Amino acid sequence: MGKRRDFIKKIGIAGAAVAAGSNTLMSSNSTPFAILKRDRLFNTDETVNIALIGAGGMGSEDAKTCLKHDGVKLVAACDLYEGRLEKAKEEWGEDIFVTKDYTEVLSRSDVDAVIIGTSDHWHKQISIDALSAGKHVYCEKPMVHSIEEGQELINTWKKSGKVMTVGAQGTSSVGNEKAKELLAEGAIGKLNFAEGFWARNSPGGAWQYPIPDDASEDTVDWKRYISNTTQRPFDKLRFFRWRNYRDYGTGMSGDLFVHLFSSLHFITGSKGPNQICAHGGLRFWKDGREVPDVMIGMFQYPDVEEHAGFNLSLRCNFVDGTSGTTYLRLVGSKGSMDVQWDKIVLKTNEEQSADAFLEGKLEDQMDQGPRKKILPPNEIIYEVEEGYKGAHYDHHGYWLEAIRTGDSVAQDPVFGFRAAAPALLCNDSYFEKKFINWDPVNMKLI
Ligand SMILES: NC(=O)c1ccc[n+]([C@@H]2O[C@H](COP(=O)([O-])OP(=O)(O)OC[C@H]3O[C@@H](n4cnc5c(N)ncnc54)[C@H](O)[C@@H]3O)[C@@H](O)[C@H]2O)c1
């Protein structure tokens, strides 16, 4: 934000704000600039009582963000580790109901909706049980732990008539919404390629989370944790660093590619790729983990009504000296867009209808004068207004609004499964060393 303020000062337009898409602030000596605004207010007519199931890092952030909206009350929290239940009481009051058994939360008549922030291997079952108990659901990404779980959850959601959204919050950001608009307007021409990248270089970034001193079978309900997967003796690493193990987590692709798929599918209207392959390796974090720390996925998007065929390349590196680099880039026949949740950099090359380099070379060879100059691309930066509350706030806002008004959400379980499936199939491709064919319309393996 500081940088943007400096920039606005530099080009002498301090205080001027324009709605995204309606105007572009031009400068003769700097990059043109536009400000993205979230204009609409969310409906707050009825109070929604929420409960949190899985009160760890993200679940707690979800609950805090949801409570920033008016008319929301947290009445219960569930977690399998004692310390997190104590923390929930500290955060939300001694009088909230706490338990290690999520079914006790679901049987409460004062709970309208639940946020599910457990490890991935519980997403499907808790979502199904919550919908069946008549609760609205906000379930963290990826929606499911394996491909086989998708249809059952979708069917339950359809029968329930409740609102369910999946927690890849980027799709609710003004950045993603503007990118969708720009692509539809033809700002980058016809999309033919997209790429995404996620770089980290720290123990925390690579999932080596701290283990609480009191971690033991007395404070953790281990039996319940593994009740739907392989039976093993208590292992605090498997509980607190669950992302490293396949019984509970979904690897780099389930954790991070799924965000990129969600944004890409939202922006393009795509239902997903029809062919998937992945490579990778465990290069550095050899701490007993079962999943790679470097992964590259390649995806074939077919020619469909929503878009022409294109290719996608996604990469993730947990041993990356450029740590912190994350992007999603859409490339088309006229230019490209680097899309973030709060910023878009649009570059266009419209003047160069032919390939200037090749044309120049040809002219040189034919002795018809000097080679043509390659024009630098035009660039426009779209950035959010000061005080934008963020994608996460908006994502909860859309969910709450749908609960109150009976409206739908963009990231419903069908969308959520179509984003999770190619991410999960990356793991299958990597471990089974094969290309995987997927039917994104019917959401089935071919
Ligand atoms: N949207 C995002 O940007 C984002 C960011 C981080 C994590 N996530 C997702 O959030 C989820 C949680 O990740 P985290 O980093 O918060 O993990 P975490 O380990 O901090 O928290 C998970 C919690 O779930 C609890 N839990 C597990 N099984 C349970 C069960 N059956 N009943 C009740 N509680 C149970 C654990 O005790 C733990 O406290 C994951 O699915 C992850 O992919 C999303």
The ligand as a Gaussian input file, in Angstrom:
#p B3LYP/6-31G(d) Opt

LIG

0 1
 N       -7.733000     -20.800000       2.339000
 C       -6.495000     -20.683000       2.712000
 O       -5.781000     -19.751000       2.341000
 C       -5.898000     -21.724000       3.632000
 C       -4.707000     -21.469000       4.312000
 C       -4.228000     -22.435000       5.193000
 C       -4.914000     -23.624000       5.370000
 N       -6.060000     -23.856000       4.675000
 C       -6.799000     -25.114000       4.869000
 O       -7.334000     -25.111000       6.174000
 C       -7.343000     -26.421000       6.709000
 C       -6.632000     -26.420000       8.056000
 O       -5.273000     -26.064000       7.867000
 P       -4.435000     -25.447000       9.093000
 O       -3.184000     -24.930000       8.547000
 O       -5.312000     -24.533000       9.841000
 O       -4.149000     -26.758000       9.971000
 P       -4.009000     -26.858000      11.555000
 O       -3.271000     -28.111000      11.842000
 O       -3.482000     -25.579000      12.106000
 O       -5.509000     -27.019000      12.064000
 C       -6.292000     -28.135000      11.794000
 C       -7.103000     -28.429000      13.053000
 O       -8.116000     -29.388000      12.726000
 C       -8.320000     -30.189000      13.887000
 N       -8.981000     -31.413000      13.476000
 C       -8.550000     -32.404000      12.664000
 N       -9.485000     -33.364000      12.527000
 C      -10.558000     -32.967000      13.267000
 C      -11.828000     -33.530000      13.526000
 N      -12.198000     -34.703000      13.014000
 N      -12.672000     -32.845000      14.336000
 C      -12.334000     -31.669000      14.872000
 N      -11.124000     -31.082000      14.655000
 C      -10.248000     -31.734000      13.863000
 C       -6.937000     -30.394000      14.465000
 O       -7.014000     -30.697000      15.822000
 C       -6.276000     -29.031000      14.192000
 O       -6.342000     -28.182000      15.313000
 C       -6.691000     -27.316000       5.675000
 O       -7.661000     -27.978000       4.920000
 C       -5.921000     -26.346000       4.793000
 O       -5.792000     -26.793000       3.460000
 C       -6.564000     -22.924000       3.827000

